[in-house]
Amino acid sequence: MTLGLKRSMVELRPWSPAYPALFEQERTRVTGVLGPLVSDLQHIGSTSIPGLVAKPVLDLAVAVPDQQAMVACAQPLATLGYAFMGDPVGKGRPFLPGAATRPAPITCTC
């Protein structure tokens, strides 16, 4: 199972039964570097819905207790290839797209 898309590309594929296991692998990696900063971590987006045609990208939502914890997530996530993009839509939800080789963008919420 290959995940990820080149920047500015959209592709839809049939849902794969591999998505839940791939999410669990990424959850383990993310919670491993963030530790107690994480209140919750959920698989969101089209790959989280069995049977739905989906972009081959895992979307993760990380809940943290406050803005300070949100900022503190940036450096540990960078070690996994995520890039802190700030809050591009001004809603208090920083976005961390995965690197070209990482198939899972992260949205942080508190």
N, C-alpha and C positions, 0 to 999 in steps of 0.2 A: 504494500500500500504506500503510494507516494502522496505526501501532503505538500501544500504550499503552492503559491502562484508567484509569477514574476510581477513586479510592481506595475500597476496600471493595466493589469490583465484580469479578465473575468472568465471563469470557466465553471460550468455546472456538471456534476457527476451524480450517478445514482448513489444513494446513501450506502455506506459500508458498515457491516457489523464490526469492523476493526476500530471504528471511531471511539467507542467507550473505553477500550483498552488503551488506545493512544492518549486519550484524555487523562486516564489514571496515571500513565507514565509521566505526562507533563505536570500533572498535579503534584506528584511526588518530587519532581525536580524543583518546582516553584516553592512549595512549602518547605523543602529542604534548605533553601537559601534564605527564605523570609522568616521561618520559625514563628515566634510569637507575634510578629507584626500582623499576621493573617487572622482575621475573624472568621472568614468563610471564603471558599473558592468554588466557583460553579462553572460547569460547561454550559455555554450559551450559544446562540446562533444556530444556523441551519444543520450543522453536523450533530447537534445535540438532540435532534428530533428524528427518531427511527422512521425510515421510509421516505423521508423528504429529500428531494433532489437538493444537492448542496455544493457550495464552493468547497474545494478540498483544503479548508483552513479551519483549525480548531480555534474557537473564540473562548477566552477565559475571562471571567469577572472575579476580581479579587476584592473582597471587602476588608477594610482596615478600620480601626476604631476612630481615627481622627486625621486631620490634615498633616500633622507632624509625622505620623506613621506612613502616610501616603508618600511624602517626600523621601522618607527613609528607605522606601522600597526600591528606589531608582538604582542605587549602586549595586545591591545584591542581584537584582534582575539583570543588570548589565553583564554580570559574570556568566549569565546563561545566553547572552546574545540579544537581549531586549534593549531597545533604545528609548529613553525617556523623551516623550514628545510634548510634555507639559499638558495643558488643558486646551486642546485646539478648538473646542466649541463653547468654552466659558461656562460650563455647567458643573465645575468642581469634580470632573472625572478625567484625570490624566490618562493618556493613551500610550501604550508601549508596544509598538509593532515588533514582531519578531524579525530577526535578521533575515536576509534572503534565504538562508539555509534553515531557519526556524519557522515552522508552519503555524505558530499560535500567537496571535496578538493578545495583549492583556489590557483590560480596562479596570482601573482601580476606583472603588467607591468607598465612601465612609458614611 
